[in-house]
């Protein structure tokens, strides 16, 4: 009886604690990937969003146990991306001090700290395979709610607003509502959709790139991209699908080409029959707007586009590059995040900067922009090596997704979506460093607990 009691106290209790930590880890992943930033507890100086609350909870559970604490510290110290991150952290610190702007450090730091927590919970708790399954479920949830949002004309997440000042309200362009899901802007949701496409094009069971691995999800993603009303997102999404086609196998390429032919015919028939309806006109507006950008035409005006708005947008884009030449911007010290940017450039007044890289230059000057690109480059280079040297299918879809997301940032700011990029980076650090094999990682995680 005494031996049985000892065995129960030694093994059953830790197993229960492992299970509790695993559920906390899943809740953290859910709060990061699904829940909006305007849901949480409001405070005068520092709002406790649900994600920040979960960051605190996970951190306390790690600190409370010596083994987890040692593992987490070792993760921070031994990870190669820590060295790649140090220059950017230095820029964040001196910008915070010299500009007296705590948010210049705190906002990006919390996202970066979430990256370490993600790596830890994936490696030591959830495992790569389960993480991908959870993320697929989250992607389905968000895209289905996106369709619901289009039907009711407001984001379902807006009913969760408990922190004022973050939710930006409804967006309408050319008479059409633009869905935004849990993001703070429809453009931000577009960035999320680009990254979610990576999971839709990966067949986890066969460990291969397959555009049709989760075809219902891919259809939902395409519809959601259309309904964001974002021209840049739609264009980048098309590029992403083409790149996924290139890195897929010959067998899947043949199926893809056949299905594309069928879909193209079906879409053409649909647009001919319903181009005068609301949804048909909206689809034609998105397609012709992109063609106008590429070909310099004005076809989109026939479907409700405002010619003055189009001209203003083109002129605005042309002026952004001159921000680098502004004398009052210090090229070595950015203005931080507390101060808003506004400037008159060639007769145009620019208040917002829809280009992440230029916006990062404004916030942290050249040192910050270069340091951040160096940090991101570490992960991208790792994905390239895993994709083409070790032939990892997961690395291929992740590389395409990350590359397209970074391309889309040329037309929009990050809009609090870098954390979604960090989810992919975290998975790659756990899985792709072990020979790029999902099966080996799964076996390693299983042996740890079965033993």
C-alpha positions as CSV (number, residue, x, y, z in Angstrom):
1,X,0.0,0.0,0.0
2,X,2.8,2.4,0.9
3,X,4.6,1.6,-2.4
4,X,1.4,2.3,-4.4
5,X,0.9,5.6,-2.6
6,X,4.4,6.6,-3.4
7,X,4.0,5.7,-7.0
8,X,0.8,7.6,-7.3
9,X,2.2,10.7,-5.8
10,X,5.3,10.5,-7.9
11,X,3.8,9.9,-11.3
12,X,0.1,10.7,-11.3
13,X,0.4,14.2,-10.0
14,X,3.0,15.3,-12.5
15,X,0.9,13.9,-15.4
16,X,-2.0,16.0,-14.2
17,X,0.2,19.1,-14.0
18,X,1.4,18.4,-17.6
19,X,-2.1,18.2,-18.8
20,X,-3.1,21.4,-17.1
21,X,-0.1,23.2,-18.6
22,X,-1.0,21.8,-22.0
23,X,-4.5,23.3,-21.8
24,X,-3.1,26.6,-20.6
25,X,-0.7,26.5,-23.6
26,X,-3.6,25.9,-26.0
27,X,-5.5,28.7,-24.4
28,X,-2.5,31.0,-25.0
29,X,-2.3,29.9,-28.6
30,X,-6.1,30.6,-29.0
31,X,-5.8,34.0,-27.4
32,X,-2.9,34.9,-29.7
33,X,-4.3,33.6,-33.0
34,X,-8.1,34.2,-32.6
35,X,-9.0,36.8,-30.0
36,X,-9.0,40.5,-30.8
37,X,-6.8,43.0,-29.1
38,X,-9.7,45.0,-27.8
39,X,-10.9,42.2,-25.5
40,X,-9.5,42.2,-22.0
41,X,-9.3,44.4,-18.9
42,X,-8.9,48.2,-19.5
43,X,-6.4,50.1,-17.3
44,X,-5.3,53.7,-17.5
45,X,-1.6,53.1,-18.3
46,X,-1.5,49.5,-19.5
47,X,-4.5,47.6,-20.8
48,X,-4.5,43.9,-20.0
49,X,-5.7,42.3,-23.2
50,X,-6.5,38.6,-23.1
51,X,-3.2,37.8,-24.8
52,X,-1.3,39.8,-22.2
53,X,-3.1,38.0,-19.4
54,X,-2.3,34.6,-21.0
55,X,1.4,35.7,-21.4
56,X,1.5,36.4,-17.6
57,X,-0.3,33.1,-16.8
58,X,2.1,31.0,-18.9
59,X,5.1,32.8,-17.6
60,X,4.0,32.2,-14.0
61,X,3.5,28.5,-14.6
62,X,7.0,28.3,-16.1
63,X,8.6,30.2,-13.3
64,X,6.7,28.2,-10.6
65,X,8.5,24.9,-11.6
66,X,12.3,24.6,-11.6
67,X,12.4,22.2,-14.5
68,X,10.3,24.4,-16.8
69,X,12.3,27.5,-15.6
70,X,15.6,25.8,-16.5
71,X,14.2,24.7,-19.9
72,X,12.9,28.2,-20.7
73,X,16.2,29.9,-19.7
74,X,18.2,27.4,-21.7
75,X,15.9,28.1,-24.7
76,X,16.5,31.8,-24.5
77,X,20.3,31.4,-24.1
78,X,20.9,28.6,-26.6
79,X,18.5,29.7,-29.4
80,X,20.3,31.0,-32.5
81,X,17.6,33.7,-33.1
82,X,18.5,35.3,-29.7
83,X,21.7,36.5,-31.1
84,X,20.0,37.6,-34.3
85,X,17.5,39.5,-32.1
86,X,20.0,41.4,-29.9
87,X,20.7,44.3,-32.3
88,X,17.0,45.0,-32.6
89,X,16.5,44.9,-28.8
90,X,19.4,47.4,-28.4
91,X,17.6,49.8,-30.8
92,X,14.3,49.3,-29.0
93,X,16.0,50.1,-25.6
94,X,17.8,53.3,-26.6
95,X,14.8,54.6,-28.6
96,X,12.7,54.1,-25.5
97,X,15.2,55.9,-23.3
98,X,16.1,58.8,-25.6
99,X,12.5,59.4,-26.8
100,X,11.0,58.7,-23.3
101,X,8.6,56.3,-25.0
102,X,7.9,53.1,-23.1
103,X,5.7,51.7,-25.9
104,X,8.7,52.0,-28.3
105,X,10.1,49.1,-26.4
106,X,7.1,47.4,-24.7
107,X,4.9,46.8,-27.8
108,X,7.4,45.0,-29.9
109,X,9.0,43.3,-26.9
110,X,5.7,41.6,-25.9
111,X,5.4,40.2,-29.4
112,X,9.0,39.0,-29.4
113,X,8.5,37.5,-25.9
114,X,5.4,35.7,-27.2
115,X,7.7,34.1,-29.8
116,X,9.8,32.5,-27.1
117,X,6.7,31.3,-25.3
118,X,5.4,29.8,-28.5
119,X,8.7,27.9,-29.1
120,X,8.6,26.7,-25.5
121,X,5.0,25.4,-25.4
122,X,5.3,23.8,-28.9
123,X,8.5,22.1,-28.0
124,X,7.7,21.0,-24.4
125,X,3.9,20.8,-24.2
126,X,1.7,20.7,-27.3
127,X,4.0,19.3,-30.0
128,X,4.2,20.3,-33.7
129,X,1.5,18.0,-35.0
130,X,-1.1,19.1,-32.5
131,X,-0.2,22.7,-32.9
132,X,-0.8,22.5,-36.7
133,X,-4.2,20.8,-36.0
134,X,-5.2,23.5,-33.6
135,X,-4.1,26.2,-36.0
136,X,-6.1,24.6,-38.8
137,X,-9.2,24.7,-36.6
138,X,-8.6,28.3,-35.8
139,X,-8.3,29.1,-39.5
140,X,-11.6,27.4,-40.2
141,X,-13.2,29.3,-37.3
142,X,-11.9,32.7,-38.5
143,X,-12.8,32.3,-42.1
144,X,-16.3,31.0,-41.3
145,X,-16.9,33.9,-39.0
146,X,-15.6,36.1,-41.9
147,X,-18.5,34.9,-44.1
148,X,-20.9,35.5,-41.2
149,X,-19.4,39.0,-40.9
150,X,-20.1,39.7,-44.5
151,X,-23.7,38.7,-44.1
152,X,-24.5,40.7,-41.0
153,X,-22.3,43.7,-41.9
154,X,-20.3,43.8,-38.7
155,X,-17.5,41.8,-37.2
156,X,-18.8,39.2,-34.6
157,X,-15.7,40.0,-32.6
158,X,-16.8,43.6,-32.2
159,X,-19.3,42.5,-29.6
160,X,-16.3,41.5,-27.4
161,X,-15.0,45.1,-27.3
162,X,-14.1,45.8,-23.6
163,X,-11.1,48.0,-24.3
164,X,-12.0,51.3,-26.1
165,X,-9.7,52.9,-28.7
166,X,-8.6,49.8,-30.5
167,X,-11.6,48.6,-32.5
168,X,-11.9,50.9,-35.5
169,X,-15.4,50.2,-36.6
170,X,-16.9,49.3,-40.0
171,X,-15.1,49.9,-43.2
172,X,-16.8,50.6,-46.5
173,X,-15.2,51.2,-49.9
174,X,-17.2,52.0,-53.1
175,X,-20.4,51.1,-51.2
176,X,-19.2,47.6,-50.1
177,X,-18.5,46.5,-46.6
178,X,-14.9,45.2,-46.0
179,X,-14.6,42.4,-43.5
180,X,-11.9,42.6,-40.8
181,X,-12.5,39.6,-38.5
182,X,-10.6,39.9,-35.2
183,X,-8.0,42.2,-36.7
184,X,-8.0,46.0,-36.1
185,X,-8.4,46.7,-39.9
186,X,-9.4,44.8,-43.0
187,X,-5.9,45.2,-44.3
188,X,-4.6,43.5,-41.1
189,X,-7.0,40.6,-41.7
190,X,-5.7,40.4,-45.2
191,X,-2.2,39.8,-43.8
192,X,-3.5,37.1,-41.5
193,X,-5.1,35.4,-44.4
194,X,-1.9,35.3,-46.4
195,X,-0.2,33.5,-43.5
196,X,-3.1,31.1,-42.9
197,X,-2.9,30.0,-46.5
198,X,0.4,28.2,-45.6
199,X,-1.5,25.8,-43.3
200,X,-4.2,25.2,-46.0
201,X,-1.6,24.0,-48.5
202,X,0.2,21.5,-46.3
203,X,-0.8,17.8,-46.1
204,X,0.2,16.8,-42.6
205,X,-0.4,13.1,-43.1
206,X,1.7,12.7,-46.2
207,X,4.1,15.5,-45.3
208,X,3.8,17.2,-48.7
209,X,2.8,20.4,-50.4
210,X,-0.7,20.0,-51.7
211,X,-2.9,23.0,-52.6
212,X,-5.9,20.8,-52.2
213,X,-4.9,19.4,-48.8
214,X,-7.7,21.5,-47.2
215,X,-9.7,22.6,-50.1
216,X,-12.7,23.9,-48.2
217,X,-10.4,26.1,-46.2
218,X,-8.7,27.3,-49.3
219,X,-12.1,28.3,-50.8
220,X,-13.0,30.1,-47.5
221,X,-9.6,31.9,-47.6
222,X,-10.1,33.0,-51.2
223,X,-13.6,34.3,-50.4
224,X,-12.4,36.1,-47.3
225,X,-9.6,37.7,-49.3
226,X,-12.1,39.1,-51.8
227,X,-14.3,40.4,-49.0
228,X,-11.5,42.3,-47.3
229,X,-11.6,44.6,-50.3
230,X,-7.8,44.8,-50.2
231,X,-6.2,45.1,-53.6
232,X,-2.7,44.3,-52.3
233,X,-3.9,41.2,-50.4
234,X,-5.8,39.9,-53.5
235,X,-2.7,40.4,-55.7
236,X,-0.4,38.8,-53.2
237,X,-2.8,35.9,-52.6
238,X,-2.7,35.1,-56.3
239,X,1.1,35.2,-56.2
240,X,1.1,32.9,-53.2
241,X,-1.1,30.3,-54.9
242,X,1.1,30.4,-58.0
243,X,4.2,29.8,-55.8
244,X,2.5,27.0,-53.9
245,X,1.8,25.5,-57.3
246,X,5.5,25.7,-58.3
247,X,6.7,24.0,-55.1
248,X,4.1,21.2,-55.2
249,X,4.6,17.8,-56.9
250,X,4.0,17.1,-60.6
251,X,0.9,15.0,-59.7
252,X,-0.7,17.9,-57.8
253,X,0.3,20.4,-60.5
254,X,-1.8,18.4,-63.1
255,X,-4.8,18.3,-60.8
256,X,-4.4,22.0,-60.0
257,X,-4.3,23.0,-63.7
258,X,-7.3,20.9,-64.5
259,X,-9.3,22.4,-61.6
260,X,-8.2,25.9,-62.4
261,X,-9.6,25.5,-65.9
262,X,-12.9,24.3,-64.5
263,X,-13.0,27.1,-61.9
264,X,-12.0,29.7,-64.5
265,X,-14.9,28.7,-66.7
266,X,-17.3,28.6,-63.8
267,X,-16.1,32.0,-62.6
268,X,-16.5,33.5,-66.0
269,X,-20.0,32.2,-66.4
270,X,-20.9,33.4,-62.9
271,X,-19.6,36.9,-63.6
272,X,-21.3,37.1,-67.0
273,X,-24.6,36.1,-65.4
274,X,-24.3,38.1,-62.1
275,X,-22.0,41.0,-62.8
276,X,-24.9,43.4,-62.3
277,X,-25.6,42.0,-58.8
278,X,-24.0,43.3,-55.7
279,X,-21.6,40.3,-55.2
280,X,-20.8,40.1,-58.9
281,X,-20.1,43.8,-59.1
282,X,-17.9,43.6,-56.0
283,X,-15.8,40.8,-57.5
284,X,-15.4,42.6,-60.8
285,X,-14.4,45.7,-58.8
286,X,-11.6,43.8,-57.1
287,X,-10.3,42.1,-60.2
288,X,-10.4,45.2,-62.4
289,X,-8.8,47.4,-59.7
290,X,-5.7,45.1,-59.7
291,X,-5.6,45.1,-63.5
292,X,-5.8,48.9,-63.4
293,X,-2.8,48.9,-61.1
294,X,-0.8,46.7,-63.4
295,X,-1.9,47.9,-66.8
296,X,-2.6,51.6,-66.0
297,X,-6.2,51.3,-67.2
298,X,-9.4,52.5,-65.6
299,X,-11.8,49.6,-66.0
300,X,-12.7,49.5,-62.3
301,X,-14.6,52.8,-62.6
302,X,-17.3,50.9,-64.5
303,X,-17.9,48.8,-61.3
304,X,-18.1,51.7,-58.8
305,X,-14.5,52.7,-58.2
306,X,-14.0,56.4,-57.4
307,X,-11.6,57.8,-60.0
308,X,-10.6,60.6,-57.6
309,X,-9.8,58.1,-54.9
310,X,-7.8,56.0,-57.3
311,X,-5.7,59.0,-58.4
312,X,-5.2,60.1,-54.8
313,X,-4.1,56.6,-53.8
314,X,-1.5,56.4,-56.6
315,X,-0.2,59.9,-55.8
316,X,0.1,59.0,-52.1
317,X,2.1,55.9,-52.9
318,X,4.4,57.8,-55.1
319,X,5.2,60.2,-52.3
320,X,6.1,57.7,-49.6
321,X,9.6,57.0,-50.8
322,X,10.5,60.7,-50.2
323,X,10.0,60.1,-46.5
324,X,13.6,58.9,-46.4
325,X,14.8,62.3,-47.6
326,X,13.0,64.4,-44.9
327,X,15.6,66.5,-43.0
328,X,13.8,66.6,-39.7
329,X,13.8,62.8,-39.4
330,X,17.0,61.6,-37.6
331,X,18.4,58.6,-39.7
332,X,20.0,57.2,-36.5
333,X,17.2,57.8,-34.0
334,X,13.5,57.1,-34.8
335,X,10.6,59.0,-33.4
336,X,9.3,55.9,-31.5
337,X,5.6,55.0,-31.2
338,X,4.3,57.7,-28.9
339,X,4.6,60.5,-31.5
340,X,2.4,60.4,-34.6
341,X,3.9,61.1,-38.0
342,X,2.7,63.8,-40.4
343,X,4.6,65.6,-43.1
344,X,4.0,67.7,-46.3
345,X,5.8,66.0,-49.2
346,X,5.7,67.5,-52.7
347,X,2.5,69.3,-51.9
348,X,0.7,66.2,-50.4
349,X,0.1,65.9,-46.7
350,X,0.9,62.4,-45.5
351,X,-0.4,61.4,-42.1
352,X,-0.4,57.6,-42.2
353,X,2.2,55.4,-43.8
354,X,0.9,52.2,-45.5
355,X,4.3,50.6,-45.9
356,X,5.7,48.7,-43.0
357,X,9.4,49.2,-43.9
358,X,9.0,53.0,-44.2
359,X,7.0,53.1,-41.0
360,X,9.7,51.1,-39.3
361,X,12.2,53.6,-40.5
362,X,10.1,56.4,-39.0
363,X,9.8,54.6,-35.7
364,X,13.4,53.3,-35.3
365,X,15.4,54.9,-38.1
366,X,17.9,53.0,-40.2
367,X,19.4,51.0,-37.3
368,X,16.0,49.6,-36.3
369,X,14.9,48.8,-39.8
370,X,18.2,47.1,-40.6
371,X,18.2,45.2,-37.3
372,X,14.7,44.0,-37.8
373,X,15.4,42.8,-41.3
374,X,18.4,41.0,-40.0
375,X,16.3,39.3,-37.4
376,X,13.6,38.3,-39.9
377,X,16.2,37.2,-42.4
378,X,17.6,34.7,-39.9
379,X,14.3,32.7,-39.9
380,X,13.7,33.1,-43.7
381,X,17.2,31.8,-44.4
382,X,16.6,28.9,-42.1
383,X,13.4,28.1,-44.0
384,X,15.2,28.3,-47.3
385,X,17.8,25.9,-46.2
386,X,15.3,23.4,-44.8
387,X,13.1,23.7,-47.9
388,X,15.7,23.2,-50.6
389,X,18.5,21.4,-48.9
390,X,16.5,19.0,-46.8
391,X,13.4,19.0,-49.0
392,X,11.0,19.8,-46.2
393,X,7.5,20.3,-47.4
394,X,6.5,22.2,-44.4
395,X,9.4,24.5,-44.8
396,X,8.3,25.2,-48.4
397,X,4.8,26.3,-47.5
398,X,6.1,28.3,-44.6
399,X,8.7,30.0,-46.8
400,X,6.1,30.9,-49.4
401,X,3.7,32.2,-46.8
402,X,6.3,34.3,-45.0
403,X,7.7,35.7,-48.3
404,X,4.2,36.7,-49.4
405,X,3.4,38.2,-46.0
406,X,6.7,40.3,-46.1
407,X,5.8,41.3,-49.7
408,X,2.4,42.5,-48.6
409,X,4.0,44.7,-46.0
410,X,5.2,46.9,-48.8
411,X,1.7,48.1,-49.2
412,X,0.5,48.1,-45.5
413,X,1.8,48.5,-42.0
414,X,2.0,45.3,-39.9
415,X,-1.2,46.3,-38.0
416,X,-0.4,44.1,-35.0
417,X,-0.1,40.9,-37.2
418,X,3.6,40.2,-36.6
419,X,2.6,37.7,-33.9
420,X,1.0,35.5,-36.7
421,X,4.4,35.5,-38.5
422,X,6.0,34.5,-35.2
423,X,3.7,31.5,-34.9
424,X,5.2,30.1,-38.2
425,X,8.7,31.0,-37.0
426,X,8.1,29.2,-33.7
427,X,7.0,26.0,-35.4
428,X,9.9,26.1,-37.8
429,X,12.4,26.5,-34.9
430,X,10.9,23.4,-33.1
431,X,10.3,21.2,-36.1
432,X,12.6,22.2,-39.0
433,X,15.7,22.1,-36.9
434,X,15.2,18.3,-36.5
435,X,15.9,17.3,-40.1
436,X,12.6,18.9,-41.3
437,X,10.6,15.8,-40.5
438,X,7.2,16.0,-38.8
439,X,7.4,12.3,-38.0
440,X,10.7,12.5,-36.1
441,X,9.4,15.4,-34.1
442,X,6.2,13.6,-33.3
443,X,8.1,10.5,-32.2
444,X,10.4,12.6,-30.0
445,X,7.5,14.3,-28.2
446,X,5.7,11.0,-27.8
447,X,8.8,9.2,-26.4
448,X,9.3,11.9,-23.9
449,X,5.9,11.2,-22.2
450,X,5.4,7.5,-23.0
451,X,8.8,6.7,-21.4
